[in-house]
Amino acid sequence: MVSMRCVNHSITDSIHRGIRVGTCHECQSIRFSSPAGGSDAWSSMSTLFGKYELVDRIDAVLAPASEVLAYRSRRPGDLEALRVAPPHQWFRVNEHLWMCHDGTLLLLAHGWPSVSRGVGA
C-alpha cells in the first residue's frame, strides 16, 4: 500500500469507488492508492472522473499552470467523486497535473497547450 502520509503535516483521507485519497492542505498535494496497492494517479483519476465530460478550456487565473480544462459530471450522482478533495483549493496530483473543484466543475491544470487542443479544448 502506498503511504498516504505527509512527512510534515496531517492529511485528510477519503475513499471513493475503491480509490483511497489523501490530501495535504499545507503541501497542496493529493495522493491516490488503488485497492491493489498501486499509486498510479492517472488510473485513479480515470476511475474517479472518467465519466465526466469536457466543458472547455478556461482562463488560468490563479491556477498553478498555464492551461486549465473544466469538466462536469454527466449525472448528478457522479458529483460525489469530487468529495475526495475539499473545494476551491488546488492540489498537485503529480509533477504535471493539478486539480481543483467548486463542487460542480472539476478543473485540471497542466502546462501543455497541445494537450488541451488534443482533447478538443
Protein Blocks (a to p, Z undefined) as FASTA:
>chain_A
ZZfbdfkbccddddeehiacdddfklopacdddfkopacfklmmmmmmmmpccfbdcdfe
hiabfbdcddddfbfklmmmmmmpcehiacdfblmbccddehlaccdddfbfklmmmnoZ
Z
